[in-house]
Amino acid sequence: MACCRSVPEGRPDGAHSGEVRDVAKWQPGKLMRILVVEDNPKMARFIRQGLAETGYAVDVATGGHDGEHLAATEDYDLVILDVMLPDLDGVQACRNIRRRGAKTPILMLTALSTTADKVKGLDAGADDYLTKPFEFDELLARVRALLRRGQAGEASRLEFAGVEMDLLTRTVSRAGRKIRLTAKEFALLEYFMRNPNRVLTRTSIGEHVWDMNFDSDSNVIDVYVSMLRRKLNKGFDQRLIHTVIGTGYMLSSEASDVRPSGF
């Protein structure tokens, strides 16, 4: 398969320091994942890199059949689907995705700009339509709009042990003190905060925050966790991200670095 992956204000009453609280419904392990179905390598890299730098986890499929299969069987927050695909027309792929029961928002990309072409795509089940060429800022704005629509009733803010993460403004603070994070550090912290008090292996972190083909033997994750730790811990005695020796990491307000059971 031709696919790769590149990750109400205030504290609710009764929130405890060791649990994640958010404005509305929280889905464990939920990190924004986007599927890009685009056969043009240059365009696919352009979209993937831009979305990844913004903090999204991105999969790329280069064919309509692969894209349809992934969209219908994997858990994505958004599908960006090109119309002109070599093996399966994007409009038909969109129609098939809907027939298979997937309700994921779909943004169609095409060089065809007539009203009839747009109507055809929308009638097939697409939620929005963007004509090539386009500015990345416009693509990003449409992505945000569709994600907001799909997140109606879900949280825009996460809290854990005094750390507050605003997913809309993409800001982080601890005990009211602002913490400046890179896009990758933000995505990494979000994954931790959506999985509190759970051991996260390097493999799962790599797949959710980096790339489906991420080399789990690389020390990149350890480097980023170390940088994130330093920023979170600066000025505070309590450590929040702990090493589970031989396995990975865990976000906890109580645990210290431990060995997993059985060691």
C-alpha positions as a printed NumPy array, in Angstrom:
array([[  0.   ,   0.   ,   0.   ],
       [  1.403,   3.359,  -1.036],
       [  1.035,   5.211,   2.221],
       [  3.156,   7.009,   4.732],
       [  2.529,   9.192,   7.757],
       [  4.355,  12.288,   8.825],
       [  1.057,  14.131,  15.184],
       [-15.186,  26.838,  28.343],
       [-12.26 ,  28.415,  29.967],
       [-11.345,  27.803,  33.553],
       [-10.881,  24.656,  35.623],
       [-14.025,  22.528,  35.986],
       [-15.228,  22.114,  39.561],
       [-13.944,  18.989,  41.212],
       [-10.907,  18.548,  38.929],
       [ -7.999,  16.771,  40.56 ],
       [ -4.37 ,  17.529,  39.903],
       [ -3.683,  14.086,  38.485],
       [ -6.414,  13.855,  35.86 ],
       [ -7.015,  15.451,  32.5  ],
       [-10.06 ,  17.717,  32.365],
       [-11.373,  19.463,  29.315],
       [-14.301,  21.608,  28.292],
       [-16.442,  18.805,  26.942],
       [-16.   ,  15.224,  25.775],
       [-12.488,  13.766,  25.745],
       [-11.463,  10.834,  23.56 ],
       [ -8.458,   8.879,  24.906],
       [ -5.423,   8.973,  22.651],
       [ -7.057,  11.367,  20.228],
       [ -4.529,  13.359,  18.222],
       [ -5.538,  15.167,  15.048],
       [ -4.841,  12.824,  12.125],
       [ -5.244,  13.844,   8.503],
       [ -5.166,  11.626,   5.43 ],
       [ -3.894,  13.226,   2.22 ],
       [ -4.76 ,  11.35 ,  -0.99 ],
       [ -2.595,  12.899,  -3.711],
       [ -0.635,  11.229,  -6.513],
       [  1.611,  14.217,  -7.316],
       [  4.736,  13.696,  -5.133],
       [  5.63 ,  17.396,  -5.021],
       [  2.114,  18.456,  -4.031],
       [  1.849,  15.64 ,  -1.487],
       [  5.152,  16.671,   0.15 ],
       [  4.087,  20.321,   0.18 ],
       [  0.785,  19.57 ,   1.938],
       [  2.259,  16.979,   4.271],
       [  5.137,  19.176,   5.401],
       [  2.931,  22.201,   5.978],
       [  0.373,  20.253,   8.011],
       [  3.073,  18.435,   9.997],
       [  4.782,  21.726,  10.851],
       [  1.434,  22.991,  12.119],
       [  1.218,  20.036,  14.484],
       [ -0.974,  17.486,  12.706],
       [ -0.162,  13.809,  12.175],
       [ -0.367,  13.156,   8.439],
       [ -0.737,  10.032,   6.316],
       [ -0.244,  10.189,   2.551],
       [ -1.814,   7.768,   0.053],
       [ -0.838,   8.109,  -3.602],
       [ -3.78 ,   6.249,  -5.119],
       [ -7.553,   6.323,  -4.941],
       [ -7.984,   2.688,  -3.915],
       [ -5.435,   3.   ,  -1.093],
       [ -6.967,   6.299,   0.002],
       [-10.468,   4.842,   0.031],
       [ -9.32 ,   1.849,   2.088],
       [ -7.498,   3.982,   4.664],
       [-10.321,   6.527,   4.95 ],
       [-12.879,   3.782,   5.531],
       [-10.865,   1.642,   7.948],
       [ -8.616,   4.04 ,   9.905],
       [ -9.54 ,   6.75 ,  12.41 ],
       [ -8.95 ,  10.11 ,  10.701],
       [-10.211,  13.559,  11.63 ],
       [-10.044,  14.8  ,   8.032],
       [ -9.402,  13.512,   4.509],
       [ -7.867,  15.746,   1.837],
       [ -8.732,  14.059,  -1.454],
       [ -7.464,  14.948,  -4.911],
       [ -9.94 ,  14.473,  -7.759],
       [ -7.482,  13.559, -10.514],
       [ -6.044,  10.221,  -9.35 ],
       [ -4.486,   7.618, -11.669],
       [ -6.32 ,   4.479, -10.525],
       [ -9.657,   5.724,  -9.193],
       [-11.398,   9.033,  -9.753],
       [-11.44 ,  11.076,  -6.55 ],
       [-15.168,  11.733,  -6.839],
       [-15.844,   8.005,  -7.049],
       [-13.439,   7.378,  -4.162],
       [-15.359,   9.946,  -2.106],
       [-18.65 ,   8.275,  -3.001],
       [-17.245,   4.862,  -2.022],
       [-15.943,   6.208,   1.292],
       [-19.422,   7.452,   2.171],
       [-21.027,   4.183,   1.072],
       [-18.688,   2.349,   3.445],
       [-20.062,   4.409,   6.317],
       [-17.165,   6.785,   7.   ],
       [-18.359,  10.178,   8.234],
       [-14.91 ,  11.823,   8.273],
       [-14.94 ,  15.353,   6.775],
       [-13.576,  15.345,   3.211],
       [-11.883,  18.296,   1.502],
       [-11.523,  17.793,  -2.243],
       [ -8.677,  19.298,  -4.27 ],
       [ -8.877,  19.77 ,  -8.024],
       [ -7.793,  21.864, -10.961],
       [-11.374,  21.648, -12.258],
       [-13.055,  24.877, -11.225],
       [-16.462,  24.897, -12.887],
       [-19.607,  24.982, -10.796],
       [-20.669,  21.644, -12.249],
       [-17.403,  20.03 , -11.08 ],
       [-17.842,  21.402,  -7.561],
       [-21.466,  20.262,  -7.394],
       [-20.417,  16.795,  -8.53 ],
       [-17.837,  16.545,  -5.732],
       [-20.152,  17.88 ,  -3.058],
       [-22.969,  15.572,  -4.161],
       [-20.547,  12.655,  -3.855],
       [-20.184,  13.428,  -0.151],
       [-17.389,  15.985,   0.071],
       [-17.687,  18.688,   2.738],
       [-15.604,  21.35 ,   0.983],
       [-13.883,  21.979,  -2.331],
       [-10.597,  23.802,  -2.989],
       [ -9.386,  24.648,  -6.482],
       [ -5.717,  24.328,  -7.49 ],
       [ -3.507,  26.289,  -7.413],
       [ -4.096,  27.516,  -3.869],
       [ -2.222,  29.276,  -1.101],
       [ -1.345,  27.029,   1.836],
       [ -2.891,  29.542,   4.257],
       [ -6.256,  29.031,   2.568],
       [ -5.891,  25.26 ,   2.733],
       [ -5.002,  25.509,   6.421],
       [ -7.995,  27.756,   7.118],
       [-10.328,  25.269,   5.451],
       [ -8.727,  22.413,   7.384],
       [ -9.287,  24.247,  10.669],
       [-12.894,  25.033,   9.742],
       [-13.673,  21.406,   8.894],
       [-11.964,  20.147,  12.043],
       [-13.954,  22.585,  14.156],
       [-17.134,  21.384,  12.49 ],
       [-16.198,  17.785,  13.156],
       [-15.299,  18.556,  16.768],
       [-18.586,  20.131,  17.742],
       [-19.096,  19.282,  21.405],
       [-15.487,  18.197,  21.934],
       [-12.828,  19.899,  23.971],
       [-10.689,  22.839,  22.97 ],
       [ -8.68 ,  22.862,  26.198],
       [ -6.85 ,  20.162,  28.144],
       [ -5.662,  20.41 ,  31.75 ],
       [ -3.398,  18.17 ,  33.771],
       [ -1.721,  18.866,  37.109],
       [ -1.691,  22.619,  36.561],
       [ -0.67 ,  22.404,  32.891],
       [ -3.211,  23.997,  30.562],
       [ -3.202,  23.393,  26.808],
       [ -5.414,  25.437,  24.479],
       [ -5.844,  23.48 ,  21.247],
       [ -7.304,  26.416,  19.331],
       [ -4.726,  29.087,  20.171],
       [ -2.024,  26.398,  20.489],
       [ -0.704,  27.836,  23.748],
       [  0.523,  26.075,  26.888],
       [  0.933,  27.282,  30.453],
       [  1.725,  25.754,  33.819],
       [  0.316,  27.387,  36.948],
       [ -0.383,  30.426,  34.795],
       [  3.176,  30.64 ,  33.46 ],
       [  3.386,  30.574,  29.65 ],
       [  5.532,  27.859,  28.087],
       [  6.78 ,  28.302,  24.523],
       [  6.776,  25.038,  22.544],
       [  7.658,  24.114,  18.991],
       [  4.948,  22.489,  16.842],
       [  6.429,  19.03 ,  17.455],
       [  6.751,  19.599,  21.205],
       [  3.129,  20.771,  21.266],
       [  1.974,  17.628,  19.448],
       [  4.04 ,  15.46 ,  21.802],
       [  2.597,  17.12 ,  24.911],
       [ -0.933,  16.808,  23.5  ],
       [ -0.449,  13.075,  23.05 ],
       [  0.765,  12.767,  26.634],
       [ -2.13 ,  14.84 ,  27.976],
       [ -4.691,  12.766,  26.119],
       [ -3.171,   9.622,  27.655],
       [ -2.455,  10.513,  31.304],
       [ -1.194,   7.865,  33.711],
       [ -0.647,   5.46 ,  30.81 ],
       [  2.673,   4.055,  29.642],
       [  3.329,   5.239,  26.081],
       [  5.875,   3.189,  24.171],
       [  8.367,   4.827,  21.843],
       [  6.673,   3.031,  18.968],
       [  3.241,   4.474,  19.754],
       [  4.697,   7.95 ,  20.246],
       [  6.546,   7.703,  16.948],
       [  3.458,   6.555,  15.042],
       [  1.122,   9.176,  16.54 ],
       [  3.426,  12.195,  16.642],
       [  6.   ,  11.502,  13.946],
       [  5.638,   8.996,  11.124],
       [  4.042,   5.627,  10.513],
       [  7.47 ,   4.425,   9.344],
       [  9.32 ,   6.081,  12.23 ],
       [ 12.448,   4.207,  13.343],
       [ 11.758,   3.333,  16.97 ],
       [ 15.475,   2.684,  17.49 ],
       [ 16.242,   6.358,  16.835],
       [ 16.86 ,   8.62 ,  19.826],
       [ 14.814,  11.487,  18.36 ],
       [ 11.868,  10.791,  20.697],
       [ 14.152,  10.757,  23.737],
       [ 15.667,  14.084,  22.664],
       [ 12.258,  15.726,  22.238],
       [ 10.94 ,  14.307,  25.51 ],
       [ 14.028,  15.674,  27.251],
       [ 13.481,  19.143,  25.752],
       [  9.786,  19.069,  26.643],
       [ 10.591,  17.989,  30.203],
       [ 13.009,  20.872,  30.675],
       [ 10.417,  23.399,  29.527],
       [  7.644,  21.919,  31.684],
       [  9.841,  21.544,  34.775],
       [ 11.539,  24.951,  34.66 ],
       [ 10.682,  26.686,  37.917],
       [  8.795,  23.707,  39.352],
       [  9.827,  20.899,  41.691],
       [  7.2  ,  18.401,  40.547],
       [  8.129,  16.346,  37.479],
       [  5.302,  15.269,  35.192],
       [  6.857,  13.188,  32.398],
       [  8.49 ,  10.043,  33.741],
       [ 10.617,   7.363,  32.12 ],
       [  9.338,   3.793,  32.244],
       [ 12.647,   1.997,  31.877],
       [ 12.821,  -0.303,  28.89 ],
       [  9.385,   0.737,  27.618],
       [  8.727,   4.439,  27.122],
       [  7.255,   7.351,  29.055],
       [  4.277,   8.241,  31.217],
       [  2.598,  11.516,  32.148],
       [  1.809,  11.393,  35.845],
       [  1.664,  13.81 ,  38.76 ],
       [  2.711,  11.127,  41.233],
       [  4.969,   8.489,  39.683],
       [  8.725,   8.615,  39.521],
       [ 10.85 ,   6.907,  36.886],
       [  9.958,   3.216,  37.161],
       [ 10.481,  -0.181,  35.627],
       [  7.395,  -1.83 ,  34.155],
       [  5.929,  -4.79 ,  36.007],
       [  7.783,  -8.027,  35.294],
       [ 11.251,  -6.415,  35.253]])
